[in-house]
């Protein structure tokens, strides 16, 4: 994927997130009821969006460091929850920030593991035996 395409996709995911964040609570609840979802779809959507955004930022051609991705995703999670104050019948929840950050972790780890698997390195952490100390 070209760098410009990756950033365009990232922008698209952020736009979808912002639209969903400002959706009135009654509309969101109506959609979830009509789909007979066994779990809250808005929480699932946040997890999937944050997984996708983090995975995209961790993968080439962007390839940001996990710490940088985490900082950006935390700011975005807090921002989207804070913006819900202005949406009708919506309320910010710390649990949703946690769900967003689990999505960040999942997307980052998945992207790094896929990159390592593609390179033939595998995903498991390398464990080296400790060297004996001579006294």
Buried (B, 14 or more C-beta within 10 A) or exposed (E): EEEEEBBEBBEEBBEBBBEBBBBEBEEBBEEBEEEEEEEBBBBBBBBBBBBBBBBBBBBEEBBBEBEEBBEBBBEBBBEBBEBBEEBEEBEBEEEBBEBBBBBBBBBBBBBBBBBEEEEEEEEEEEEEEEEEEEE
